[in-house]
């Protein structure tokens, strides 16, 4: 167990990505979708529940279980309600023993109307509060402004774990302590 990382997470509000951080980012032996969706899964794969078969990255999951943290929030990108529901099921199955304080889901503008329709929301909404978490229009970079605008908690008391460098760099620029998933691998 990486004691340095356990210490880094102590008393922090932890935001952790799901694709590529808690779950392997590889779908049916590929990492990019041939139908040009904004994630690695094709729409056909999503409809066939491919995410439910994603391999859990146990090192990170074990570390989160052991950390003496203030709380843990999931933050992941989604492009369809099916993918959202599958990720909820996956988390329940593969992250037993971790109590998540909440979930933030990010939807690009291209897929936003699908969620507005699914949750019966108005066209002017930029975030949707659901039983599955808060769904926000935009990328994960929107999370930090949302956090500030809603007085959620102080960014300097926050740790962000992800596998995408531009998101990590943006978080650091906002005062968040950011860790690439490679920091958890011994």
C-alpha positions as CSV (number, residue, x, y, z in Angstrom):
1,X,0.0,0.0,0.0
2,X,1.4,3.4,-1.0
3,X,1.6,5.2,2.4
4,X,2.6,8.5,0.8
5,X,-0.7,8.6,-1.1
6,X,-2.7,7.5,2.0
7,X,-1.2,10.5,3.8
8,X,-1.9,12.9,0.8
9,X,-5.6,11.9,0.9
10,X,-6.0,12.4,4.7
11,X,-8.8,14.8,5.6
12,X,-9.4,15.8,2.0
13,X,-12.5,16.0,-0.2
14,X,-11.6,13.5,-2.9
15,X,-13.0,13.7,-6.4
16,X,-12.2,10.6,-8.5
17,X,-12.8,9.9,-12.1
18,X,-14.3,6.6,-13.1
19,X,-13.2,5.8,-16.7
20,X,-9.5,5.1,-16.7
21,X,-9.2,5.7,-12.9
22,X,-11.5,3.3,-11.1
23,X,-12.3,1.3,-14.2
24,X,-10.0,0.3,-17.1
25,X,-10.5,2.5,-20.1
26,X,-10.7,-0.2,-22.8
27,X,-13.9,-1.4,-24.4
28,X,-14.1,-4.6,-26.6
29,X,-10.4,-4.3,-27.2
30,X,-10.3,-0.7,-28.2
31,X,-9.9,2.8,-26.6
32,X,-11.6,5.0,-29.3
33,X,-15.1,4.6,-30.7
34,X,-15.4,4.0,-34.4
35,X,-18.7,5.9,-34.5
36,X,-16.9,9.1,-33.2
37,X,-18.7,9.4,-29.9
38,X,-16.9,11.6,-27.4
39,X,-15.7,8.6,-25.4
40,X,-14.2,5.2,-26.0
41,X,-17.5,3.3,-26.3
42,X,-19.6,3.2,-29.4
43,X,-23.3,3.9,-29.0
44,X,-24.0,0.3,-29.9
45,X,-21.7,-0.9,-27.1
46,X,-23.3,1.5,-24.6
47,X,-26.7,0.1,-25.5
48,X,-25.3,-3.4,-25.0
49,X,-24.0,-2.4,-21.5
50,X,-20.3,-2.8,-22.3
51,X,-19.3,-0.6,-19.3
52,X,-20.7,-3.3,-16.9
53,X,-17.8,-5.5,-18.0
54,X,-15.0,-2.9,-17.3
55,X,-12.2,-4.2,-15.2
56,X,-11.9,-2.5,-11.8
57,X,-8.6,-0.9,-11.0
58,X,-8.2,-2.4,-7.6
59,X,-5.1,-0.5,-6.5
60,X,-7.0,2.8,-6.5
61,X,-10.2,1.3,-5.1
62,X,-8.2,-0.2,-2.1
63,X,-6.5,3.1,-1.5
64,X,-9.8,5.0,-1.4
65,X,-11.1,2.4,1.1
66,X,-8.2,2.9,3.4
67,X,-7.9,6.7,3.2
68,X,-9.1,8.7,6.2
69,X,-10.8,11.3,4.0
70,X,-13.4,13.9,4.5
71,X,-15.5,12.5,1.6
72,X,-15.4,11.0,-1.9
73,X,-17.3,12.2,-4.9
74,X,-17.4,10.5,-8.3
75,X,-16.9,12.6,-11.4
76,X,-17.3,11.0,-14.7
77,X,-18.2,11.8,-18.3
78,X,-21.4,10.2,-19.8
79,X,-23.1,10.4,-23.2
80,X,-26.3,8.4,-22.6
81,X,-28.7,7.6,-19.8
82,X,-27.9,3.9,-20.3
83,X,-24.2,4.6,-19.6
84,X,-25.2,6.6,-16.5
85,X,-27.3,3.8,-15.1
86,X,-24.6,1.2,-16.0
87,X,-21.9,3.2,-14.2
88,X,-24.1,3.4,-11.1
89,X,-24.5,-0.4,-11.1
90,X,-20.7,-0.9,-11.8
91,X,-19.9,1.4,-8.8
92,X,-22.2,-0.6,-6.5
93,X,-20.7,-3.9,-7.6
94,X,-17.0,-2.9,-7.7
95,X,-16.6,-0.3,-5.0
96,X,-18.3,-2.0,-2.1
97,X,-17.0,-0.5,1.1
98,X,-16.7,3.0,-0.3
99,X,-19.3,5.4,0.7
100,X,-19.6,8.1,-2.0
101,X,-20.8,11.5,-0.8
102,X,-22.1,12.3,-4.2
103,X,-21.6,11.9,-7.9
104,X,-21.0,14.5,-10.6
105,X,-21.6,13.5,-14.2
106,X,-20.5,15.6,-17.2
107,X,-22.2,15.7,-20.6
108,X,-20.9,17.5,-23.6
109,X,-23.3,19.8,-25.5
110,X,-23.7,17.3,-28.3
111,X,-25.5,14.9,-25.9
112,X,-27.1,17.4,-23.5
113,X,-30.6,17.4,-25.0
114,X,-30.8,13.6,-24.5
115,X,-30.5,14.1,-20.7
116,X,-32.8,17.1,-20.6
117,X,-35.5,14.9,-22.3
118,X,-34.7,11.8,-20.2
119,X,-35.1,13.8,-16.9
120,X,-37.9,16.0,-18.3
121,X,-36.0,19.3,-17.8
122,X,-36.2,22.7,-19.4
123,X,-33.8,23.7,-22.2
124,X,-32.2,26.4,-20.1
125,X,-30.9,24.1,-17.4
126,X,-27.1,23.6,-17.2
127,X,-27.2,21.2,-14.3
128,X,-29.7,18.5,-13.5
129,X,-30.1,17.1,-9.9
130,X,-31.1,13.4,-10.0
131,X,-31.1,10.4,-7.7
132,X,-27.9,9.4,-9.5
133,X,-26.1,12.6,-8.8
134,X,-25.7,16.0,-10.4
135,X,-25.4,16.1,-14.2
136,X,-23.6,19.1,-15.5
137,X,-23.4,20.4,-19.1
138,X,-19.8,20.6,-20.1
139,X,-16.5,18.9,-19.3
140,X,-15.0,18.0,-15.9
141,X,-13.4,21.5,-15.9
142,X,-16.9,22.9,-15.1
143,X,-16.8,21.1,-11.7
144,X,-14.5,23.6,-10.0
145,X,-16.6,26.6,-11.0
146,X,-19.8,24.7,-9.9
147,X,-18.1,23.9,-6.6
148,X,-17.2,27.6,-6.0
149,X,-20.6,28.9,-7.2
150,X,-22.5,26.5,-4.8
151,X,-20.1,27.0,-1.8
152,X,-19.7,23.3,-1.8
153,X,-16.2,23.2,-0.1
154,X,-12.9,24.9,-0.4
155,X,-10.8,23.8,-3.4
156,X,-7.6,23.9,-1.5
157,X,-9.0,21.1,0.7
158,X,-9.8,19.0,-2.4
159,X,-7.9,16.2,-4.2
160,X,-8.7,15.3,-7.8
161,X,-7.7,11.9,-9.2
162,X,-8.0,11.4,-12.9
163,X,-6.1,9.9,-15.9
164,X,-6.5,13.0,-18.3
165,X,-3.7,15.5,-18.0
166,X,-5.6,18.6,-19.2
167,X,-8.3,18.1,-16.5
168,X,-5.6,17.6,-13.9
169,X,-3.7,20.7,-15.0
170,X,-6.9,22.8,-15.0
171,X,-7.8,21.6,-11.5
172,X,-4.3,22.5,-10.2
173,X,-4.7,26.0,-11.7
174,X,-7.8,26.4,-9.6
175,X,-6.0,25.4,-6.4
176,X,-7.0,21.7,-6.3
177,X,-4.3,19.1,-5.5
178,X,-4.3,16.9,-8.6
179,X,-3.0,13.3,-8.9
180,X,-2.7,11.3,-12.1
181,X,-3.6,7.6,-11.6
182,X,0.0,6.7,-12.0
183,X,0.7,8.2,-8.5
184,X,-1.3,5.2,-7.1
185,X,0.7,2.5,-8.9
186,X,3.6,1.0,-6.9
